[in-house]
Amino acid sequence: MSKGLRQPALRVGYQKRFEGRAIELGAVGLQPRATFHVDLGSGLPLAAVDFVVDSGATISSIGLEYAANLDIPVPPPEAETALNLTTATGSQAVRVRPGRIRLWWHPDRTGYHFDWPILFRPGLSLTVPPLLGLGGVVSTCVWTFDGRYDPDSPFGYVLLDDCR
């Protein structure tokens, strides 16, 4: 693709997590979260979706109800299947509906969209945020994790760069 179609880079600061449990856990966790703008189709406005950016995740996922509440088109029930997923807590069989979402980093649709593979997970709690992993897009974008202090991002940041 033409370099003129690249999305501008996006810098996302780490956010503190589990601050109220720092003594119990022995640390305060840091987590990069970014708002991505998902195409709902048919000329509708984009849906702003807050994703956890996870360099260790090979698969992106979103709760089926979470997506439906944002009017994100979800795969039909007949697409549902069981997959064995390995997470930080171990391996487990889960029901999923494989699909794709079209998204931009910027709400003004600057540059060409990303067509991101994602698993829609039935029964996932609405409190579980969507997870953005590198699977299926590793050749089109680069994620740089930087833990250095910066006044705008005191705990470091992730730089998302379109390399198409």
Residue frames relative to the residue before (quaternion, step in Angstrom):
aa qw qx qy qz dx dy dz
M 1.0000 0.0000 0.0000 0.0000 0.00 0.00 0.00
S 0.6089 -0.5688 0.4195 0.3602 3.51 -1.23 0.48
K 0.5448 -0.6212 0.4500 0.3390 3.56 -1.03 0.75
G 0.6026 0.5779 -0.3520 0.4231 3.59 1.16 -0.54
L 0.6608 0.5071 -0.3081 0.4597 3.59 1.25 -0.25
R 0.4630 0.6868 -0.4480 0.3366 3.59 1.24 0.01
Q 0.4418 -0.6454 0.5486 0.2955 3.51 -1.19 0.61
P 0.5292 -0.6051 0.4680 0.3672 3.61 -1.04 0.64
A 0.5968 -0.5740 0.4197 0.3719 3.58 -1.13 0.64
L 0.2034 -0.7587 0.6094 0.1078 3.55 -1.22 0.60
R 0.1626 -0.7809 0.5992 0.0682 3.54 -0.85 1.02
V 0.0687 -0.8103 0.5812 -0.0304 3.56 -0.71 1.16
G 0.3291 -0.7610 0.5286 0.1822 3.59 -0.66 1.10
Y 0.5251 -0.6006 0.4971 0.3413 3.54 -1.21 0.59
Q 0.2161 -0.7502 0.6108 0.1318 3.55 -1.16 0.70
K 0.5019 -0.6367 0.4883 0.3230 3.55 -1.12 0.67
R 0.0762 -0.7683 0.6350 0.0259 3.54 -1.13 0.80
F 0.8366 0.2042 -0.1520 0.4850 3.55 -1.17 0.55
E 0.2107 0.8150 -0.5169 0.1557 3.59 1.15 0.57
G 0.6660 0.5102 -0.2953 0.4571 3.59 1.03 -0.79
R 0.7294 0.3811 -0.2258 0.5213 3.60 1.25 -0.30
A 0.2573 0.8214 -0.4836 0.1589 3.59 1.24 0.35
I 0.6764 0.4800 -0.3071 0.4667 3.60 0.88 -0.87
E 0.6562 0.5206 -0.3022 0.4550 3.58 0.93 -0.92
L 0.7561 0.3842 -0.2014 0.4900 3.58 0.92 -0.92
G 0.4244 -0.7182 0.4513 0.3170 3.58 1.21 -0.40
A 0.7811 0.1470 -0.1010 0.5984 3.58 1.27 0.22
V 0.3442 -0.6623 0.6072 0.2724 3.52 -1.34 0.24
G 0.3502 -0.7572 0.5130 0.2021 3.56 -0.68 1.05
L 0.2162 -0.7435 0.6166 0.1424 3.54 -1.23 0.52
Q 0.0134 -0.8095 0.5856 -0.0413 3.54 -0.98 0.86
P 0.2887 -0.7423 0.5698 0.2025 3.60 -0.82 0.90
R 0.0254 -0.7701 0.6372 -0.0136 3.55 -0.90 1.02
A 0.0301 -0.7990 0.6005 -0.0079 3.54 -0.99 0.83
T 0.3642 -0.6973 0.5713 0.2341 3.52 -1.13 0.70
F 0.0849 -0.7754 0.6256 0.0143 3.53 -0.79 1.11
H 0.3540 -0.7500 0.5322 0.1705 3.54 -1.13 0.67
V 0.1736 -0.8367 0.5192 0.0176 3.52 -0.30 1.40
D 0.4338 -0.6902 0.5293 0.2352 3.54 -0.98 0.98
L 0.2391 -0.7829 0.5627 0.1150 3.57 -0.83 1.05
G 0.5257 -0.6572 0.3894 0.3743 3.57 1.33 -0.09
S 0.8462 0.2537 -0.1691 0.4370 3.53 -1.42 0.16
G 0.6957 -0.5099 0.2863 0.4172 3.61 0.90 0.84
L 0.4169 0.7031 -0.4759 0.3245 3.60 1.24 0.24
P 0.5901 -0.5493 0.4257 0.4109 3.60 -1.18 0.39
L 0.5737 -0.5847 0.4458 0.3609 3.57 -1.23 0.46
A 0.3567 -0.6953 0.5772 0.2371 3.58 -1.22 0.56
A 0.3106 -0.7297 0.5799 0.1866 3.58 -0.82 1.00
V 0.0091 -0.8104 0.5828 -0.0594 3.58 -0.58 1.20
D 0.3119 -0.7549 0.5570 0.1500 3.55 -0.82 1.10
F 0.0599 -0.8161 0.5746 -0.0163 3.59 -0.44 1.26
V 0.3749 -0.6273 0.6196 0.2863 3.53 -1.28 0.47
V 0.2611 -0.7566 0.5816 0.1452 3.59 -0.77 1.04
D 0.0067 0.8333 -0.5471 0.0798 3.58 -0.46 1.23
S 0.3104 -0.7844 0.5120 0.1619 3.56 -0.36 1.26
G 0.6686 0.5045 -0.3020 0.4552 3.57 1.17 -0.45
A 0.6061 0.5622 -0.3539 0.4374 3.57 1.26 -0.21
T 0.2708 -0.7561 0.5724 0.1653 3.55 -0.85 0.94
I 0.7577 0.3086 -0.1582 0.5528 3.56 1.22 -0.49
S 0.3174 -0.7087 0.5961 0.2040 3.55 -1.08 0.78
S 0.0019 -0.8096 0.5870 -0.0090 3.57 -1.08 0.66
I 0.0400 -0.7602 0.6484 0.0127 3.51 -1.30 0.52
G 0.5233 -0.6226 0.4763 0.3341 3.56 -1.06 0.73
L 0.5517 -0.6317 0.4347 0.3282 3.56 -0.96 0.88
E 0.6768 0.4762 -0.2918 0.4797 3.61 0.90 -0.90
Y 0.6052 0.5593 -0.3441 0.4501 3.57 1.03 -0.83
A 0.6812 0.4811 -0.2789 0.4762 3.58 0.87 -0.98
A 0.6618 0.5110 -0.3085 0.4535 3.59 0.89 -0.94
N 0.6317 0.5388 -0.3283 0.4504 3.62 1.04 -0.74
L 0.7047 0.4126 -0.2530 0.5188 3.59 1.20 -0.51
D 0.4660 -0.6989 0.4103 0.3550 3.59 1.36 0.08
I 0.3315 0.7107 -0.5360 0.3125 3.58 1.15 0.63
P 0.4605 -0.6814 0.4797 0.3059 3.62 -0.74 0.95
V 0.1438 -0.7960 0.5858 0.0506 3.57 -0.83 1.04
P 0.5782 -0.5800 0.4331 0.3765 3.59 -1.13 0.56
P 0.5735 -0.6129 0.4175 0.3481 3.61 -1.12 0.60
P 0.6851 -0.5024 0.3343 0.4081 3.61 -1.21 0.44
E 0.6441 0.5379 -0.3413 0.4234 3.62 1.00 -0.69
A 0.5965 0.5575 -0.3649 0.4475 3.62 1.26 -0.21
E 0.5032 0.6875 -0.4080 0.3281 3.59 1.26 -0.31
T 0.0418 0.7821 -0.6167 0.0792 3.52 -1.03 0.93
A 0.4476 -0.6526 0.5303 0.3042 3.58 -1.30 0.20
L 0.0273 -0.7800 0.6251 -0.0019 3.55 -1.01 0.89
N 0.3749 -0.6659 0.5873 0.2667 3.53 -1.22 0.54
L 0.0453 -0.8062 0.5899 -0.0029 3.60 -0.56 1.14
T 0.2209 -0.7530 0.6062 0.1298 3.54 -1.03 0.84
T 0.0176 -0.7886 0.6136 -0.0356 3.55 -0.76 1.13
A 0.7388 -0.3825 0.2957 0.4696 3.55 -1.29 -0.14
T 0.7051 0.4499 -0.2652 0.4796 3.59 1.16 -0.51
G 0.7140 -0.4217 0.2483 0.5006 3.59 1.26 0.07
S 0.6106 -0.5489 0.4292 0.3765 3.53 -1.34 -0.16
Q 0.0870 0.7927 -0.5992 0.0712 3.53 -1.03 0.82
A 0.4389 -0.6529 0.5449 0.2901 3.56 -1.20 0.57
V 0.0181 0.7987 -0.5997 0.0458 3.58 -0.83 1.01
R 0.4464 -0.6455 0.5483 0.2888 3.54 -1.26 0.52
V 0.0455 0.7984 -0.5964 0.0692 3.58 -0.89 0.95
R 0.2086 -0.7055 0.6513 0.1860 3.49 -1.40 0.26
P 0.2945 -0.7732 0.5324 0.1787 3.61 -0.29 1.21
G 0.1355 0.7902 -0.5876 0.1093 3.54 -1.03 0.83
R 0.3555 -0.6926 0.5755 0.2503 3.54 -1.31 -0.34
I 0.1153 -0.7540 0.6376 0.1081 3.52 -1.24 0.50
R 0.3162 -0.7026 0.6037 0.2047 3.54 -1.17 0.63
L 0.0928 0.8299 -0.5418 0.0952 3.59 -0.66 1.06
W 0.2284 -0.7164 0.6425 0.1476 3.49 -1.41 0.38
W 0.4870 -0.6304 0.5106 0.3235 3.55 -1.24 0.45
H 0.7652 0.3060 -0.1465 0.5471 3.56 1.10 -0.71
P 0.5165 -0.6868 0.4123 0.3027 3.63 -0.87 0.88
D 0.6437 0.5329 -0.3367 0.4340 3.61 1.16 -0.37
R 0.4454 -0.7277 0.4157 0.3153 3.59 1.34 0.21
T 0.2093 0.7812 -0.5503 0.2073 3.57 1.03 0.79
G 0.8057 0.2022 -0.1769 0.5278 3.56 -0.84 0.99
Y 0.6407 -0.5252 0.4099 0.3817 3.51 -1.38 0.06
H 0.5312 -0.6531 0.4377 0.3157 3.61 -0.97 0.83
F 0.3853 -0.6388 0.5991 0.2909 3.51 -1.42 0.18
D 0.2400 -0.7222 0.6312 0.1498 3.55 -1.06 0.80
W 0.0612 -0.8662 0.4948 -0.0335 3.55 0.03 1.36
P 0.3551 -0.7090 0.5594 0.2416 3.63 -0.79 0.95
I 0.0439 0.8065 -0.5848 0.0750 3.58 -0.92 0.88
L 0.3174 -0.7156 0.5867 0.2073 3.55 -1.19 0.59
F 0.2413 -0.7347 0.6192 0.1365 3.56 -0.84 1.04
R 0.1590 -0.8349 0.5253 0.0415 3.58 -0.60 1.17
P 0.3128 -0.7510 0.5529 0.1802 3.60 -0.46 1.19
G 0.8160 0.2931 -0.2000 0.4564 3.56 -1.12 0.66
L 0.4940 0.6453 -0.4478 0.3729 3.62 1.20 -0.03
S 0.5479 -0.6396 0.4324 0.3221 3.58 -0.89 0.93
L 0.5369 -0.6318 0.4618 0.3152 3.57 -1.10 0.73
T 0.6217 0.5516 -0.3425 0.4380 3.60 1.23 -0.32
V 0.5846 0.5576 -0.3751 0.4545 3.59 1.27 -0.23
P 0.3320 -0.7715 0.5017 0.2071 3.60 -0.53 1.13
P 0.5920 -0.5497 0.4404 0.3917 3.57 -1.19 0.47
L 0.2627 -0.7657 0.5756 0.1156 3.55 -1.13 0.75
L 0.1673 -0.7833 0.5932 0.0806 3.56 -0.85 0.99
G 0.0431 -0.7978 0.6009 -0.0248 3.55 -0.62 1.21
L 0.6315 -0.5921 0.3772 0.3292 3.55 -1.29 0.29
G 0.4519 0.7244 -0.4382 0.2811 3.59 1.20 -0.30
G 0.8324 0.2195 -0.1813 0.4755 3.55 -0.88 1.00
V 0.7799 0.2874 -0.1701 0.5294 3.59 1.21 -0.26
V 0.3571 0.7773 -0.4664 0.2252 3.57 1.28 0.07
S 0.6909 0.4643 -0.2932 0.4702 3.62 1.10 -0.50
T 0.7120 0.4499 -0.2633 0.4704 3.61 1.23 -0.15
C 0.7998 0.1361 -0.1089 0.5744 3.60 1.18 -0.21
V 0.2657 -0.7395 0.6033 0.1361 3.52 -1.28 0.60
W 0.1532 -0.7642 0.6204 0.0873 3.56 -0.98 0.89
T 0.0820 -0.7867 0.6114 0.0251 3.57 -0.79 1.04
F 0.1742 -0.7815 0.5944 0.0750 3.57 -0.64 1.15
D 0.0056 -0.8068 0.5876 -0.0613 3.58 -0.68 1.14
G 0.2124 -0.8247 0.5172 0.0851 3.58 -0.56 1.15
R 0.4309 0.7121 -0.4641 0.3030 3.59 1.22 0.16
Y 0.5530 -0.6119 0.4641 0.3231 3.53 -1.19 0.66
D 0.0658 0.7411 -0.6661 0.0529 3.51 -1.16 0.78
P 0.5717 -0.6143 0.3939 0.3751 3.66 -0.88 0.76
D 0.6956 0.4558 -0.2787 0.4804 3.61 1.04 -0.69
S 0.7746 0.1463 -0.0731 0.6110 3.58 1.22 -0.49
P 0.1547 -0.8572 0.4815 0.0975 3.61 0.40 1.20
F 0.7358 0.3948 -0.2339 0.4980 3.62 1.14 -0.49
G 0.6545 -0.4711 0.3134 0.5014 3.58 1.29 0.11
Y 0.2369 -0.7773 0.5730 0.1069 3.54 -1.31 0.04
V 0.3168 -0.6694 0.6235 0.2506 3.49 -1.44 0.08
L 0.1901 -0.7566 0.6166 0.1062 3.55 -0.97 0.90
L 0.1538 -0.7753 0.6094 0.0627 3.57 -0.71 1.14
D 0.0162 -0.8248 0.5619 -0.0606 3.55 -0.60 1.17
D 0.3595 -0.7172 0.5657 0.1909 3.54 -0.90 1.03
C 0.0882 -0.8395 0.5360 0.0162 3.62 -0.52 1.14
R 0.3565 0.7490 -0.4940 0.2606 3.60 1.16 0.43
